[in-house]
């Protein structure tokens, strides 16, 4: 009897040890830093290369772990029940075997190895990658068979697992990691906004960041040369659209640098200056152009300035390379920019905001989290939430902020007061 117990333990303990290895490997491989693994692989680390191969097909890797883990645990439990029921026959033997195996599996096969794998995920992933890669190769046919059965079974219930992988999954994983590390204090707010801005480029159109046509500085192309040069010198920008007949009929873009070159050639003779000879052809883009695509287009064309039109060809606004870069790094101010950009902080923590200020700019300036998926400007957000054009003096409570209408010109909300975020108890 004692010999049978000893023999059983000699078989059960190695099975549990190998099962613990599978448990630790699963946790370590799924928690390993992919960025660090790729860096180590570039440096020639073989363990990191094996980890990347396993993570390249996580379904195969997890399938191998589940098969090995479950087979070993079931086999060890059956052997333990067989051995203990010889010592304690009947139902009590089964109960004792169940209790003993539950403690052993939970403590030594689950909690202990997984805890160690969480603490040292990268190191353990590299160490256990070799046996796991061998296991995946050995169990490959079995895993494929199981996957085939699972896929076809789920298909009977209308679940198709043959869909392409969501290309946004990697972006969301990065965004989640950045937000997590920000909450832990490892990533500063400014860095989080910059990284988030890079990820948001593919989700935004130029219409969301463009300068509206009402705010564009333009010049009448038919003005006398002397008056036109004076307006260029008064302007805050170096690239100015020229129009003829109608302010929205843009015929070209005048660059201040080209104007200076022409003046130098003419030795300052303004009356003999031919503006049409130095005007550049305007670049028109649809208002639905993706920001990431537009950034690539700016870099490819080595241009900084584009005019935005709607589906009917009507001018909507303009967008510059600087506008897109500001979505990543925040406002880029130079010596000609005004310090106040429509956001005026108040002593009580609220702000007075011009209606045309974008929600994203207000969020960046105040480190708030107002939604920007339904409206571009802060006035548009209030109109969207109120489902009406509000009157001066009206107050609204949306998204933990109180909005008070300060000024309205015809159908346009031009000034608002926005409170600091309210605590939950302040809302009641």
Secondary structure, DSSP 8 states (H G I E B T S, - for coil): -HHHHHHHHHHHHHHHHHHHHHHHHHHHHHHS-HHHHHHHHHTT-HHHHHHHHHHHTHHHHHHHHHHHHHHHHHHHHHHHHHHHHHHS-SHHHHHHHHHHHHHHIIIIIIIHHHHHHHHTHHHHHHHHHHHHHHHHHHTHHHHHHHHHHHHHHHHTTT----S---TTHHHHHHHHHHHHHHHTTSS-HHHHHHHHHHHHGGG-BGGGTSEEGGG--EEETTS-HHHHHHHHHH-S-SEEEEESSSTT-EEEEEEHHHHHHHHHHTTT-GGG--GGGT-B---EEETT-BHHHHHHHHHHHT--EEEEE-TT--EEEEEEHHHHHHHHH-----TTS-S-SSEEE-TTS-EEEETTSBHHHHHHHHT-----SS-SBHHHHHHHHHTS---TT-EEEETTEEEEEEEEETTEEEEEEE-----GGGG-
